[in-house]
Amino acid sequence: MRIVSFLIVLFALSLATRMATADEPDGLTLSWEENILTIHGSRLPTGALEVWYLEAYCRSGSTNRDWRETVIDHTTELVSADDEGRRLELLCTLADGVKVHHRIEAHEDEIDFHLRAVNPTPRASAAHWAQPCVRVDQFTGLGQKDYLKRSFVFVDGKLSMMPLATWAKEARYTPG
């Protein structure tokens, strides 16, 4: 669910920033502090979007398992940041030794994420996927329990609202 939320927000950023005017040429910028990636932009609804980046690296089979059994501990460090707020480089080190290099770049109306995972150990890693935690409620102007009604994705280039009628609301972990 959180990965879907992250994708929703990336599409929302694209839509929001495409409403640019000629007097706003600077586009988006980035900052990172205490595991929070903040995307700044005058055209964003609140001026900034916070993302717990990355919240977790996860094992397979996480659909119906306790969170503590799913998550692989990790640390993230800022490797570099340019003075203009257009590029960040982060390094995540997982408890099993895997290293994930992140290059995040801000452009006029998009954010590019480039990741490269390296396992320098002789053991296979249990990491199967990772998830950010996007502050979607802040972005939509709603709360943790009702932001879904303003969540969307683009399908074949067309805005599609999330299918709330079929959204799983009874699960171990639900949105919010």
N, C-alpha and C positions, 0 to 999 in steps of 0.2 A: 504494500500500500504506500509506503513512504517513497519508494522509487517512482511510483506513478505520480505522487504529489510533486516530486522534484521535477519530473518531466512536464507536468502541468505548469509549474511556475516558470520553467524555462520558456515554454510556449507563451505564457502570459507576458514575460519580459519582452519577448519578440514583438508581441502585439502592442504592448504599452509603449515601447520605444519607437515603433513605426509611426506613432502619432506625433512625430517630431515637427518642430517649427524651425524656420530659418534662423531664429535667434538662439537656438539651443544646439550648437554644432559639436559640443564636447563629448556626447555619448556617455557610456557607462564607465565606471571605475571600480576598483576592487581594493579591499583591505582585509587583513586576516589577523586576528588576535584571540588568544585563548580558545582555539578550536572553532571560532566563528568566522566564516567567510561572509563578508558584507559586500553586497553589490549596491553601488550608489548610482543614482541617476535622477535628474530633476524631473523626468517624465514618469518615474515610478510612483504609484499611488501614495506611498508614505515617504518617498525620497530615498529609501534604502530597503533592501531585502536581506534578512539574516538567514544564514544556513549553517547549521551545526555540521561542519565538513571535516571529516566524515564521522558520522555518529557511530557506525559499527561496521566491522568486517564480520561476515557471518558464515557459519557452516551450512552444508546442505541439510535438507530435511527440517527446515525451521518452521514449516507451516503450523504445526501444532506441538511446539516444544517451548518450554520456559525460556525466556530471553537470556538468562544467565548461561544456559546450555548451548545457546546459538552463537553468542558473541565470542570473538577471538580478541583478546586484549591487544591494544596498539597504542603507540604514541605518534604524534604528528609534530614536526618542527618546520618552521619557516626557513627555507634555504635562501631565498632571495625575493626581493620586491623592487620594482622600478619606482623611481620618484614620481612618475605621472599616475600611478595607480592603475596601469594597464596590464601588468603582468606579475604573477606570483609563481613561485616554485616552492612546493612543499614536499616533504619526505615523510611517509608513514613507515614505521617499523612495527611489524606484527610480532606477537609473542613467539610465534613459531619460526621467526627469522626472515620471513618474506619482507622485501622492501618495495614500496610502491612510490614511484616518482610522479608527481603531479605538476603539470604546467597549465596554468589557468590564465587566459587572456581575455581582456575586455575590449570590445570594439564599439562602434557607433550604436548598434542595436542588437548585439548578441554577445554571449560569453562562450568561449571555446574551452573545453576540458580535454586535455591530453594526458592519459595515464599509461604508465609502463610498470608492470609488476615483474620483479626479479626474485627468484628463490635461490639464494646462494648456498643453501643447505642440501645435504643428500636426501632429505626426507620430503615426501609430498606434503604440501600444505593442505590444511583442512578448509582454507578460505575458498568459498564458491562465489560469493557476491558481497557487495558493500552497499551501504545506504547513507545518504545524507539525511538530515532532518531539516526540512525547509519550514520556516515560520509562515506557513500558508495563511493562517488566520490573520496575521498582520497585513499580508499582501492584499487579501480580499476585503479587509475592513470588517470581518466578522469574527466570531469566537471559535474556540477549539471544537465546539460541538455542531456548528452550523456552516462551516466554510465550504462544504462540499457543493452547496447549491450554486456557488460562483466558480467552481473548478471546471476546467475544460481542457481539451486537447485539439490539435488540428489533425483531421483525417482527410487525406487527399487534398490538402490545401484549404479545407473548409473548417470553420470553427464548429466544434461539436461539444456540447455540454456533457458533463459526466452523467452516465445513466443511473440516476439516483434510485429508480425503482428496482434495479437489479443489484445495487451495491450491497455487499455483505455488511450488515450492521451488527450481527451477532457473531463474534469470533473471539479468539483469545485476546487479540489486540485489534482495536478498531481505530479509525481516524481520530486524532485528537490525543 
